[in-house]
Amino acid sequence: MGDEIPVRRTLVRLMEEGLDRHEAIHAIGLALTEHMCDLLDRAVPEADPNGAYFEALERITAEEWRRSG
């Protein structure tokens, strides 16, 4: 799906910020897990539930990830 879903761009950005690939994938996986839990908790899904996930990907930073560990 290329850059339609911003995961690749987020992975590259996090690695440029200093995370290794393994850490960056875990950071992205956490954002996905949190998003999926949010979706399951909603009684009525949004028209496009992916927007919140994409926004979460854009907010992840290497600094934030290091502090959370």
CHARMM-style PDB file with segment names, atoms N, HN, CA, C and O in Angstrom:
ATOM      1  N   MET     1       0.825  -1.186   0.000  1.00  0.00      PROA
ATOM      2  CA  MET     1       0.000   0.000   0.000  1.00  0.00      PROA
ATOM      3  C   MET     1       0.876   1.259   0.000  1.00  0.00      PROA
ATOM      4  O   MET     1       0.375   2.383  -0.013  1.00  0.00      PROA
ATOM      5  N   GLY     2       2.177   1.042   0.014  1.00  0.00      PROA
ATOM      6  HN  GLY     2       2.584   0.128   0.024  1.00  0.00      PROA
ATOM      7  CA  GLY     2       3.072   2.191  -0.099  1.00  0.00      PROA
ATOM      8  C   GLY     2       2.864   3.216   0.996  1.00  0.00      PROA
ATOM      9  O   GLY     2       2.745   2.872   2.172  1.00  0.00      PROA
ATOM     10  N   ASP     3       2.820   4.465   0.605  1.00  0.00      PROA
ATOM     11  HN  ASP     3       2.916   4.744  -0.350  1.00  0.00      PROA
ATOM     12  CA  ASP     3       2.671   5.538   1.576  1.00  0.00      PROA
ATOM     13  C   ASP     3       1.217   5.897   1.848  1.00  0.00      PROA
ATOM     14  O   ASP     3       0.942   6.883   2.532  1.00  0.00      PROA
ATOM     15  N   GLU     4       0.271   5.101   1.315  1.00  0.00      PROA
ATOM     16  HN  GLU     4       0.495   4.300   0.760  1.00  0.00      PROA
ATOM     17  CA  GLU     4      -1.139   5.342   1.620  1.00  0.00      PROA
ATOM     18  C   GLU     4      -1.364   5.241   3.132  1.00  0.00      PROA
ATOM     19  O   GLU     4      -2.134   6.005   3.713  1.00  0.00      PROA
ATOM     20  N   ILE     5      -0.679   4.287   3.747  1.00  0.00      PROA
ATOM     21  HN  ILE     5      -0.054   3.666   3.275  1.00  0.00      PROA
ATOM     22  CA  ILE     5      -0.679   4.162   5.205  1.00  0.00      PROA
ATOM     23  C   ILE     5       0.713   4.616   5.651  1.00  0.00      PROA
ATOM     24  O   ILE     5       1.713   4.095   5.158  1.00  0.00      PROA
ATOM     25  N   PRO     6       0.793   5.571   6.569  1.00  0.00      PROA
ATOM     26  CA  PRO     6       2.084   6.196   6.883  1.00  0.00      PROA
ATOM     27  C   PRO     6       3.025   5.377   7.770  1.00  0.00      PROA
ATOM     28  O   PRO     6       3.872   5.955   8.451  1.00  0.00      PROA
ATOM     29  N   VAL     7       2.900   4.060   7.777  1.00  0.00      PROA
ATOM     30  HN  VAL     7       2.212   3.591   7.224  1.00  0.00      PROA
ATOM     31  CA  VAL     7       3.763   3.242   8.629  1.00  0.00      PROA
ATOM     32  C   VAL     7       5.213   3.315   8.175  1.00  0.00      PROA
ATOM     33  O   VAL     7       6.104   3.521   8.999  1.00  0.00      PROA
ATOM     34  N   ARG     8       5.463   3.153   6.895  1.00  0.00      PROA
ATOM     35  HN  ARG     8       4.739   2.985   6.226  1.00  0.00      PROA
ATOM     36  CA  ARG     8       6.846   3.187   6.399  1.00  0.00      PROA
ATOM     37  C   ARG     8       7.494   4.530   6.706  1.00  0.00      PROA
ATOM     38  O   ARG     8       8.634   4.586   7.166  1.00  0.00      PROA
ATOM     39  N   ARG     9       6.771   5.600   6.452  1.00  0.00      PROA
ATOM     40  HN  ARG     9       5.844   5.554   6.078  1.00  0.00      PROA
ATOM     41  CA  ARG     9       7.293   6.941   6.722  1.00  0.00      PROA
ATOM     42  C   ARG     9       7.600   7.107   8.215  1.00  0.00      PROA
ATOM     43  O   ARG     9       8.611   7.706   8.581  1.00  0.00      PROA
ATOM     44  N   THR    10       6.730   6.580   9.065  1.00  0.00      PROA
ATOM     45  HN  THR    10       5.908   6.095   8.767  1.00  0.00      PROA
ATOM     46  CA  THR    10       6.947   6.656  10.511  1.00  0.00      PROA
ATOM     47  C   THR    10       8.157   5.830  10.921  1.00  0.00      PROA
ATOM     48  O   THR    10       8.954   6.266  11.752  1.00  0.00      PROA
ATOM     49  N   LEU    11       8.300   4.650  10.349  1.00  0.00      PROA
ATOM     50  HN  LEU    11       7.653   4.296   9.674  1.00  0.00      PROA
ATOM     51  CA  LEU    11       9.449   3.800  10.638  1.00  0.00      PROA
ATOM     52  C   LEU    11      10.753   4.520  10.293  1.00  0.00      PROA
ATOM     53  O   LEU    11      11.678   4.560  11.104  1.00  0.00      PROA
ATOM     54  N   VAL    12      10.822   5.076   9.115  1.00  0.00      PROA
ATOM     55  HN  VAL    12      10.071   5.044   8.456  1.00  0.00      PROA
ATOM     56  CA  VAL    12      12.032   5.791   8.680  1.00  0.00      PROA
ATOM     57  C   VAL    12      12.295   6.981   9.595  1.00  0.00      PROA
ATOM     58  O   VAL    12      13.431   7.206  10.013  1.00  0.00      PROA
ATOM     59  N   ARG    13      11.259   7.735   9.904  1.00  0.00      PROA
ATOM     60  HN  ARG    13      10.336   7.552   9.565  1.00  0.00      PROA
ATOM     61  CA  ARG    13      11.424   8.921  10.752  1.00  0.00      PROA
ATOM     62  C   ARG    13      11.944   8.539  12.131  1.00  0.00      PROA
ATOM     63  O   ARG    13      12.863   9.177  12.644  1.00  0.00      PROA
ATOM     64  N   LEU    14      11.369   7.507  12.735  1.00  0.00      PROA
ATOM     65  HN  LEU    14      10.622   6.988  12.318  1.00  0.00      PROA
ATOM     66  CA  LEU    14      11.810   7.081  14.059  1.00  0.00      PROA
ATOM     67  C   LEU    14      13.264   6.611  14.037  1.00  0.00      PROA
ATOM     68  O   LEU    14      14.016   6.859  14.979  1.00  0.00      PROA
ATOM     69  N   MET    15      13.648   5.941  12.974  1.00  0.00      PROA
ATOM     70  HN  MET    15      13.036   5.740  12.208  1.00  0.00      PROA
ATOM     71  CA  MET    15      15.039   5.505  12.857  1.00  0.00      PROA
ATOM     72  C   MET    15      15.961   6.706  12.671  1.00  0.00      PROA
ATOM     73  O   MET    15      17.073   6.715  13.199  1.00  0.00      PROA
ATOM     74  N   GLU    16      15.524   7.699  11.943  1.00  0.00      PROA
ATOM     75  HN  GLU    16      14.620   7.691  11.515  1.00  0.00      PROA
ATOM     76  CA  GLU    16      16.317   8.920  11.791  1.00  0.00      PROA
ATOM     77  C   GLU    16      16.444   9.667  13.113  1.00  0.00      PROA
ATOM     78  O   GLU    16      17.422  10.380  13.339  1.00  0.00      PROA
ATOM     79  N   GLU    17      15.445   9.501  13.990  1.00  0.00      PROA
ATOM     80  HN  GLU    17      14.650   8.922  13.806  1.00  0.00      PROA
ATOM     81  CA  GLU    17      15.476  10.131  15.314  1.00  0.00      PROA
ATOM     82  C   GLU    17      16.328   9.334  16.299  1.00  0.00      PROA
ATOM     83  O   GLU    17      16.530   9.769  17.433  1.00  0.00      PROA
ATOM     84  N   GLY    18      16.829   8.173  15.879  1.00  0.00      PROA
ATOM     85  HN  GLY    18      16.665   7.819  14.958  1.00  0.00      PROA
ATOM     86  CA  GLY    18      17.757   7.427  16.713  1.00  0.00      PROA
ATOM     87  C   GLY    18      17.318   6.063  17.206  1.00  0.00      PROA
ATOM     88  O   GLY    18      18.110   5.363  17.837  1.00  0.00      PROA
ATOM     89  N   LEU    19      16.087   5.660  16.942  1.00  0.00      PROA
ATOM     90  HN  LEU    19      15.444   6.228  16.429  1.00  0.00      PROA
ATOM     91  CA  LEU    19      15.670   4.312  17.331  1.00  0.00      PROA
ATOM     92  C   LEU    19      16.236   3.311  16.345  1.00  0.00      PROA
ATOM     93  O   LEU    19      16.399   3.616  15.163  1.00  0.00      PROA
ATOM     94  N   ASP    20      16.538   2.109  16.831  1.00  0.00      PROA
ATOM     95  HN  ASP    20      16.406   1.860  17.791  1.00  0.00      PROA
ATOM     96  CA  ASP    20      16.899   1.078  15.860  1.00  0.00      PROA
ATOM     97  C   ASP    20      15.601   0.523  15.275  1.00  0.00      PROA
ATOM     98  O   ASP    20      14.514   0.837  15.760  1.00  0.00      PROA
ATOM     99  N   ARG    21      15.714  -0.290  14.247  1.00  0.00      PROA
ATOM    100  HN  ARG    21      16.597  -0.545  13.853  1.00  0.00      PROA
ATOM    101  CA  ARG    21      14.525  -0.778  13.535  1.00  0.00      PROA
ATOM    102  C   ARG    21      13.591  -1.540  14.474  1.00  0.00      PROA
ATOM    103  O   ARG    21      12.372  -1.379  14.414  1.00  0.00      PROA
ATOM    104  N   HSD    22      14.170  -2.363  15.332  1.00  0.00      PROA
ATOM    105  HN  HSD    22      15.160  -2.494  15.380  1.00  0.00      PROA
ATOM    106  CA  HSD    22      13.381  -3.158  16.274  1.00  0.00      PROA
ATOM    107  C   HSD    22      12.549  -2.263  17.194  1.00  0.00      PROA
ATOM    108  O   HSD    22      11.355  -2.500  17.378  1.00  0.00      PROA
ATOM    109  N   GLU    23      13.173  -1.244  17.765  1.00  0.00      PROA
ATOM    110  HN  GLU    23      14.143  -1.052  17.616  1.00  0.00      PROA
ATOM    111  CA  GLU    23      12.457  -0.321  18.648  1.00  0.00      PROA
ATOM    112  C   GLU    23      11.363   0.429  17.897  1.00  0.00      PROA
ATOM    113  O   GLU    23      10.260   0.613  18.413  1.00  0.00      PROA
ATOM    114  N   ALA    24      11.673   0.862  16.674  1.00  0.00      PROA
ATOM    115  HN  ALA    24      12.568   0.713  16.255  1.00  0.00      PROA
ATOM    116  CA  ALA    24      10.702   1.611  15.877  1.00  0.00      PROA
ATOM    117  C   ALA    24       9.479   0.755  15.557  1.00  0.00      PROA
ATOM    118  O   ALA    24       8.348   1.240  15.592  1.00  0.00      PROA
ATOM    119  N   ILE    25       9.710  -0.504  15.249  1.00  0.00      PROA
ATOM    120  HN  ILE    25      10.629  -0.898  15.221  1.00  0.00      PROA
ATOM    121  CA  ILE    25       8.590  -1.408  14.959  1.00  0.00      PROA
ATOM    122  C   ILE    25       7.736  -1.614  16.207  1.00  0.00      PROA
ATOM    123  O   ILE    25       6.510  -1.681  16.117  1.00  0.00      PROA
ATOM    124  N   HSD    26       8.373  -1.713  17.360  1.00  0.00      PROA
ATOM    125  HN  HSD    26       9.369  -1.658  17.433  1.00  0.00      PROA
ATOM    126  CA  HSD    26       7.606  -1.842  18.603  1.00  0.00      PROA
ATOM    127  C   HSD    26       6.779  -0.592  18.880  1.00  0.00      PROA
ATOM    128  O   HSD    26       5.634  -0.693  19.322  1.00  0.00      PROA
ATOM    129  N   ALA    27       7.340   0.573  18.628  1.00  0.00      PROA
ATOM    130  HN  ALA    27       8.270   0.655  18.269  1.00  0.00      PROA
ATOM    131  CA  ALA    27       6.601   1.826  18.842  1.00  0.00      PROA
ATOM    132  C   ALA    27       5.372   1.876  17.935  1.00  0.00      PROA
ATOM    133  O   ALA    27       4.287   2.259  18.372  1.00  0.00      PROA
ATOM    134  N   ILE    28       5.547   1.493  16.688  1.00  0.00      PROA
ATOM    135  HN  ILE    28       6.429   1.182  16.334  1.00  0.00      PROA
ATOM    136  CA  ILE    28       4.437   1.475  15.735  1.00  0.00      PROA
ATOM    137  C   ILE    28       3.411   0.418  16.144  1.00  0.00      PROA
ATOM    138  O   ILE    28       2.205   0.655  16.068  1.00  0.00      PROA
ATOM    139  N   GLY    29       3.890  -0.742  16.575  1.00  0.00      PROA
ATOM    140  HN  GLY    29       4.869  -0.934  16.637  1.00  0.00      PROA
ATOM    141  CA  GLY    29       2.990  -1.806  17.017  1.00  0.00      PROA
ATOM    142  C   GLY    29       2.157  -1.396  18.220  1.00  0.00      PROA
ATOM    143  O   GLY    29       0.988  -1.768  18.322  1.00  0.00      PROA
ATOM    144  N   LEU    30       2.750  -0.629  19.135  1.00  0.00      PROA
ATOM    145  HN  LEU    30       3.700  -0.327  19.052  1.00  0.00      PROA
ATOM    146  CA  LEU    30       2.000  -0.148  20.287  1.00  0.00      PROA
ATOM    147  C   LEU    30       0.888   0.795  19.839  1.00  0.00      PROA
ATOM    148  O   LEU    30      -0.235   0.715  20.338  1.00  0.00      PROA
ATOM    149  N   ALA    31       1.195   1.683  18.904  1.00  0.00      PROA
ATOM    150  HN  ALA    31       2.106   1.748  18.498  1.00  0.00      PROA
ATOM    151  CA  ALA    31       0.163   2.594  18.391  1.00  0.00      PROA
ATOM    152  C   ALA    31      -0.978   1.805  17.745  1.00  0.00      PROA
ATOM    153  O   ALA    31      -2.148   2.144  17.920  1.00  0.00      PROA
ATOM    154  N   LEU    32      -0.637   0.756  17.002  1.00  0.00      PROA
ATOM    155  HN  LEU    32       0.314   0.480  16.860  1.00  0.00      PROA
ATOM    156  CA  LEU    32      -1.665  -0.077  16.371  1.00  0.00      PROA
ATOM    157  C   LEU    32      -2.500  -0.810  17.416  1.00  0.00      PROA
ATOM    158  O   LEU    32      -3.724  -0.871  17.304  1.00  0.00      PROA
ATOM    159  N   THR    33      -1.847  -1.361  18.422  1.00  0.00      PROA
ATOM    160  HN  THR    33      -0.853  -1.312  18.513  1.00  0.00      PROA
ATOM    161  CA  THR    33      -2.561  -2.080  19.472  1.00  0.00      PROA
ATOM    162  C   THR    33      -3.532  -1.159  20.209  1.00  0.00      PROA
ATOM    163  O   THR    33      -4.683  -1.524  20.444  1.00  0.00      PROA
ATOM    164  N   GLU    34      -3.065   0.030  20.569  1.00  0.00      PROA
ATOM    165  HN  GLU    34      -2.130   0.327  20.378  1.00  0.00      PROA
ATOM    166  CA  GLU    34      -3.933   0.992  21.249  1.00  0.00      PROA
ATOM    167  C   GLU    34      -5.115   1.383  20.366  1.00  0.00      PROA
ATOM    168  O   GLU    34      -6.240   1.517  20.846  1.00  0.00      PROA
ATOM    169  N   HSD    35      -4.851   1.564  19.079  1.00  0.00      PROA
ATOM    170  HN  HSD    35      -3.937   1.455  18.689  1.00  0.00      PROA
ATOM    171  CA  HSD    35      -5.923   1.916  18.146  1.00  0.00      PROA
ATOM    172  C   HSD    35      -6.963   0.796  18.053  1.00  0.00      PROA
ATOM    173  O   HSD    35      -8.166   1.058  18.064  1.00  0.00      PROA
ATOM    174  N   MET    36      -6.499  -0.440  17.963  1.00  0.00      PROA
ATOM    175  HN  MET    36      -5.522  -0.653  17.954  1.00  0.00      PROA
ATOM    176  CA  MET    36      -7.428  -1.565  17.860  1.00  0.00      PROA
ATOM    177  C   MET    36      -8.267  -1.692  19.134  1.00  0.00      PROA
ATOM    178  O   MET    36      -9.461  -1.983  19.061  1.00  0.00      PROA
ATOM    179  N   CYS    37      -7.658  -1.478  20.285  1.00  0.00      PROA
ATOM    180  HN  CYS    37      -6.688  -1.241  20.344  1.00  0.00      PROA
ATOM    181  CA  CYS    37      -8.415  -1.524  21.547  1.00  0.00      PROA
ATOM    182  C   CYS    37      -9.480  -0.428  21.569  1.00  0.00      PROA
ATOM    183  O   CYS    37     -10.610  -0.665  21.996  1.00  0.00      PROA
ATOM    184  N   ASP    38      -9.119   0.762  21.112  1.00  0.00      PROA
ATOM    185  HN  ASP    38      -8.201   0.954  20.765  1.00  0.00      PROA
ATOM    186  CA  ASP    38     -10.092   1.859  21.045  1.00  0.00      PROA
ATOM    187  C   ASP    38     -11.259   1.497  20.136  1.00  0.00      PROA
ATOM    188  O   ASP    38     -12.414   1.775  20.460  1.00  0.00      PROA
ATOM    189  N   LEU    39     -10.959   0.877  18.999  1.00  0.00      PROA
ATOM    190  HN  LEU    39     -10.021   0.650  18.736  1.00  0.00      PROA
ATOM    191  CA  LEU    39     -12.025   0.486  18.071  1.00  0.00      PROA
ATOM    192  C   LEU    39     -12.966  -0.529  18.707  1.00  0.00      PROA
ATOM    193  O   LEU    39     -14.182  -0.452  18.525  1.00  0.00      PROA
ATOM    194  N   LEU    40     -12.416  -1.465  19.441  1.00  0.00      PROA
ATOM    195  HN  LEU    40     -11.429  -1.527  19.589  1.00  0.00      PROA
ATOM    196  CA  LEU    40     -13.241  -2.494  20.058  1.00  0.00      PROA
ATOM    197  C   LEU    40     -14.119  -1.935  21.173  1.00  0.00      PROA
ATOM    198  O   LEU    40     -15.184  -2.483  21.457  1.00  0.00      PROA
ATOM    199  N   ASP    41     -13.681  -0.853  21.802  1.00  0.00      PROA
ATOM    200  HN  ASP    41     -12.816  -0.408  21.571  1.00  0.00      PROA
ATOM    201  CA  ASP    41     -14.442  -0.244  22.894  1.00  0.00      PROA
ATOM    202  C   ASP    41     -15.597   0.625  22.417  1.00  0.00      PROA
ATOM    203  O   ASP    41     -16.491   0.945  23.200  1.00  0.00      PROA
ATOM    204  N   ARG    42     -15.591   1.008  21.155  1.00  0.00      PROA
ATOM    205  HN  ARG    42     -14.865   0.749  20.519  1.00  0.00      PROA
ATOM    206  CA  ARG    42     -16.633   1.899  20.644  1.00  0.00      PROA
ATOM    207  C   ARG    42     -17.889   1.128  20.291  1.00  0.00      PROA
ATOM    208  O   ARG    42     -17.832   0.040  19.717  1.00  0.00      PROA
ATOM    209  N   ALA    43     -19.015   1.707  20.642  1.00  0.00      PROA
ATOM    210  HN  ALA    43     -19.061   2.590  21.108  1.00  0.00      PROA
ATOM    211  CA  ALA    43     -20.296   1.087  20.280  1.00  0.00      PROA
ATOM    212  C   ALA    43     -20.608   1.329  18.804  1.00  0.00      PROA
ATOM    213  O   ALA    43     -21.132   0.455  18.113  1.00  0.00      PROA
ATOM    214  N   VAL    44     -20.276   2.528  18.338  1.00  0.00      PROA
ATOM    215  HN  VAL    44     -19.850   3.238  18.899  1.00  0.00      PROA
ATOM    216  CA  VAL    44     -20.536   2.892  16.948  1.00  0.00      PROA
ATOM    217  C   VAL    44     -19.213   3.320  16.320  1.00  0.00      PROA
ATOM    218  O   VAL    44     -18.608   4.298  16.760  1.00  0.00      PROA
ATOM    219  N   PRO    45     -18.760   2.597  15.299  1.00  0.00      PROA
ATOM    220  CA  PRO    45     -17.487   2.965  14.678  1.00  0.00      PROA
ATOM    221  C   PRO    45     -17.594   4.262  13.878  1.00  0.00      PROA
ATOM    222  O   PRO    45     -18.665   4.636  13.401  1.00  0.00      PROA
ATOM    223  N   GLU    46     -16.457   4.929  13.746  1.00  0.00      PROA
ATOM    224  HN  GLU    46     -15.587   4.625  14.133  1.00  0.00      PROA
ATOM    225  CA  GLU    46     -16.397   6.134  12.915  1.00  0.00      PROA
ATOM    226  C   GLU    46     -16.491   5.725  11.450  1.00  0.00      PROA
ATOM    227  O   GLU    46     -16.270   4.566  11.098  1.00  0.00      PROA
ATOM    228  N   ALA    47     -16.821   6.693  10.606  1.00  0.00      PROA
ATOM    229  HN  ALA    47     -17.000   7.634  10.891  1.00  0.00      PROA
ATOM    230  CA  ALA    47     -16.893   6.421   9.169  1.00  0.00      PROA
ATOM    231  C   ALA    47     -15.531   5.936   8.653  1.00  0.00      PROA
ATOM    232  O   ALA    47     -15.465   4.971   7.892  1.00  0.00      PROA
ATOM    233  N   ASP    48     -14.455   6.599   9.062  1.00  0.00      PROA
ATOM    234  HN  ASP    48     -14.508   7.383   9.680  1.00  0.00      PROA
ATOM    235  CA  ASP    48     -13.102   6.179   8.688  1.00  0.00      PROA
ATOM    236  C   ASP    48     -12.282   6.045   9.962  1.00  0.00      PROA
ATOM    237  O   ASP    48     -11.706   7.026  10.433  1.00  0.00      PROA
ATOM    238  N   PRO    49     -12.223   4.860  10.516  1.00  0.00      PROA
ATOM    239  CA  PRO    49     -11.532   4.688  11.787  1.00  0.00      PROA
ATOM    240  C   PRO    49     -10.011   4.795  11.680  1.00  0.00      PROA
ATOM    241  O   PRO    49      -9.329   4.894  12.700  1.00  0.00      PROA
ATOM    242  N   ASN    50      -9.476   4.776  10.476  1.00  0.00      PROA
ATOM    243  HN  ASN    50     -10.030   4.695   9.647  1.00  0.00      PROA
ATOM    244  CA  ASN    50      -8.028   4.808  10.315  1.00  0.00      PROA
ATOM    245  C   ASN    50      -7.420   6.176  10.582  1.00  0.00      PROA
ATOM    246  O   ASN    50      -6.227   6.267  10.871  1.00  0.00      PROA
ATOM    247  N   GLY    51      -8.198   7.227  10.495  1.00  0.00      PROA
ATOM    248  HN  GLY    51      -9.167   7.153  10.260  1.00  0.00      PROA
ATOM    249  CA  GLY    51      -7.674   8.571  10.707  1.00  0.00      PROA
ATOM    250  C   GLY    51      -6.996   8.723  12.051  1.00  0.00      PROA
ATOM    251  O   GLY    51      -5.928   9.328  12.141  1.00  0.00      PROA
ATOM    252  N   ALA    52      -7.601   8.182  13.100  1.00  0.00      PROA
ATOM    253  HN  ALA    52      -8.469   7.691  13.027  1.00  0.00      PROA
ATOM    254  CA  ALA    52      -7.017   8.282  14.440  1.00  0.00      PROA
ATOM    255  C   ALA    52      -5.692   7.525  14.514  1.00  0.00      PROA
ATOM    256  O   ALA    52      -4.756   7.978  15.174  1.00  0.00      PROA
ATOM    257  N   TYR    53      -5.607   6.382  13.846  1.00  0.00      PROA
ATOM    258  HN  TYR    53      -6.367   6.014  13.310  1.00  0.00      PROA
ATOM    259  CA  TYR    53      -4.353   5.608  13.817  1.00  0.00      PROA
ATOM    260  C   TYR    53      -3.265   6.389  13.094  1.00  0.00      PROA
ATOM    261  O   TYR    53      -2.133   6.473  13.570  1.00  0.00      PROA
ATOM    262  N   PHE    54      -3.605   6.954  11.957  1.00  0.00      PROA
ATOM    263  HN  PHE    54      -4.525   6.885  11.570  1.00  0.00      PROA
ATOM    264  CA  PHE    54      -2.618   7.726  11.194  1.00  0.00      PROA
ATOM    265  C   PHE    54      -2.116   8.917  12.003  1.00  0.00      PROA
ATOM    266  O   PHE    54      -0.929   9.242  11.966  1.00  0.00      PROA
ATOM    267  N   GLU    55      -3.017   9.566  12.732  1.00  0.00      PROA
ATOM    268  HN  GLU    55      -3.981   9.303  12.762  1.00  0.00      PROA
ATOM    269  CA  GLU    55      -2.616  10.694  13.579  1.00  0.00      PROA
ATOM    270  C   GLU    55      -1.697  10.222  14.700  1.00  0.00      PROA
ATOM    271  O   GLU    55      -0.728  10.904  15.035  1.00  0.00      PROA
ATOM    272  N   ALA    56      -1.991   9.066  15.281  1.00  0.00      PROA
ATOM    273  HN  ALA    56      -2.778   8.512  15.009  1.00  0.00      PROA
ATOM    274  CA  ALA    56      -1.140   8.520  16.341  1.00  0.00      PROA
ATOM    275  C   ALA    56       0.257   8.226  15.814  1.00  0.00      PROA
ATOM    276  O   ALA    56       1.247   8.457  16.508  1.00  0.00      PROA
ATOM    277  N   LEU    57       0.339   7.714  14.585  1.00  0.00      PROA
ATOM    278  HN  LEU    57      -0.465   7.526  14.021  1.00  0.00      PROA
ATOM    279  CA  LEU    57       1.652   7.450  13.987  1.00  0.00      PROA
ATOM    280  C   LEU    57       2.452   8.736  13.830  1.00  0.00      PROA
ATOM    281  O   LEU    57       3.660   8.758  14.067  1.00  0.00      PROA
ATOM    282  N   GLU    58       1.787   9.785  13.437  1.00  0.00      PROA
ATOM    283  HN  GLU    58       0.806   9.768  13.244  1.00  0.00      PROA
ATOM    284  CA  GLU    58       2.476  11.062  13.241  1.00  0.00      PROA
ATOM    285  C   GLU    58       2.962  11.653  14.565  1.00  0.00      PROA
ATOM    286  O   GLU    58       3.931  12.411  14.584  1.00  0.00      PROA
ATOM    287  N   ARG    59       2.295  11.312  15.671  1.00  0.00      PROA
ATOM    288  HN  ARG    59       1.508  10.697  15.655  1.00  0.00      PROA
ATOM    289  CA  ARG    59       2.662  11.872  16.979  1.00  0.00      PROA
ATOM    290  C   ARG    59       3.808  11.127  17.654  1.00  0.00      PROA
ATOM    291  O   ARG    59       4.459  11.682  18.539  1.00  0.00      PROA
ATOM    292  N   ILE    60       4.070   9.881  17.257  1.00  0.00      PROA
ATOM    293  HN  ILE    60       3.541   9.430  16.538  1.00  0.00      PROA
ATOM    294  CA  ILE    60       5.129   9.096  17.904  1.00  0.00      PROA
ATOM    295  C   ILE    60       6.472   9.773  17.668  1.00  0.00      PROA
ATOM    296  O   ILE    60       6.780  10.197  16.554  1.00  0.00      PROA
ATOM    297  N   THR    61       7.268   9.870  18.732  1.00  0.00      PROA
ATOM    298  HN  THR    61       7.018   9.526  19.637  1.00  0.00      PROA
ATOM    299  CA  THR    61       8.639  10.355  18.594  1.00  0.00      PROA
ATOM    300  C   THR    61       9.577   9.372  19.285  1.00  0.00      PROA
ATOM    301  O   THR    61       9.168   8.637  20.183  1.00  0.00      PROA
ATOM    302  N   ALA    62      10.827   9.364  18.863  1.00  0.00      PROA
ATOM    303  HN  ALA    62      11.160   9.961  18.133  1.00  0.00      PROA
ATOM    304  CA  ALA    62      11.813   8.497  19.500  1.00  0.00      PROA
ATOM    305  C   ALA    62      11.979   8.876  20.961  1.00  0.00      PROA
ATOM    306  O   ALA    62      12.109   8.001  21.817  1.00  0.00      PROA
ATOM    307  N   GLU    63      11.977  10.164  21.255  1.00  0.00      PROA
ATOM    308  HN  GLU    63      11.872  10.875  20.559  1.00  0.00      PROA
ATOM    309  CA  GLU    63      12.143  10.627  22.631  1.00  0.00      PROA
ATOM    310  C   GLU    63      11.004  10.102  23.512  1.00  0.00      PROA
ATOM    311  O   GLU    63      11.235   9.606  24.614  1.00  0.00      PROA
ATOM    312  N   GLU    64       9.783  10.217  23.011  1.00  0.00      PROA
ATOM    313  HN  GLU    64       9.594  10.620  22.115  1.00  0.00      PROA
ATOM    314  CA  GLU    64       8.612   9.722  23.750  1.00  0.00      PROA
ATOM    315  C   GLU    64       8.725   8.226  23.986  1.00  0.00      PROA
ATOM    316  O   GLU    64       8.442   7.750  25.085  1.00  0.00      PROA
ATOM    317  N   TRP    65       9.136   7.479  22.967  1.00  0.00      PROA
ATOM    318  HN  TRP    65       9.366   7.867  22.074  1.00  0.00      PROA
ATOM    319  CA  TRP    65       9.255   6.038  23.083  1.00  0.00      PROA
ATOM    320  C   TRP    65      10.304   5.663  24.138  1.00  0.00      PROA
ATOM    321  O   TRP    65      10.085   4.746  24.928  1.00  0.00      PROA
ATOM    322  N   ARG    66      11.422   6.355  24.152  1.00  0.00      PROA
ATOM    323  HN  ARG    66      11.600   7.101  23.510  1.00  0.00      PROA
ATOM    324  CA  ARG    66      12.463   6.070  25.134  1.00  0.00      PROA
ATOM    325  C   ARG    66      11.972   6.339  26.561  1.00  0.00      PROA
ATOM    326  O   ARG    66      12.291   5.584  27.480  1.00  0.00      PROA
ATOM    327  N   ARG    67      11.205   7.401  26.742  1.00  0.00      PROA
ATOM    328  HN  ARG    67      10.946   8.014  25.995  1.00  0.00      PROA
ATOM    329  CA  ARG    67      10.684   7.730  28.068  1.00  0.00      PROA
ATOM    330  C   ARG    67       9.652   6.720  28.542  1.00  0.00      PROA
ATOM    331  O   ARG    67       9.509   6.508  29.746  1.00  0.00      PROA
ATOM    332  N   SER    68       8.928   6.091  27.618  1.00  0.00      PROA
ATOM    333  HN  SER    68       9.044   6.263  26.640  1.00  0.00      PROA
ATOM    334  CA  SER    68       7.867   5.158  27.995  1.00  0.00      PROA
ATOM    335  C   SER    68       8.412   3.804  28.430  1.00  0.00      PROA
ATOM    336  O   SER    68       7.701   3.029  29.069  1.00  0.00      PROA
ATOM    337  N   GLY    69       9.654   3.514  28.095  1.00  0.00      PROA
ATOM    338  HN  GLY    69      10.232   4.144  27.576  1.00  0.00      PROA
ATOM    339  CA  GLY    69      10.226   2.205  28.385  1.00  0.00      PROA
ATOM    340  C   GLY    69      10.792   2.096  29.695  1.00  0.00      PROA
ATOM    341  OT1 GLY    69      11.306   1.039  30.059  1.00  0.00      PROA
TER     342      GLY     69
END
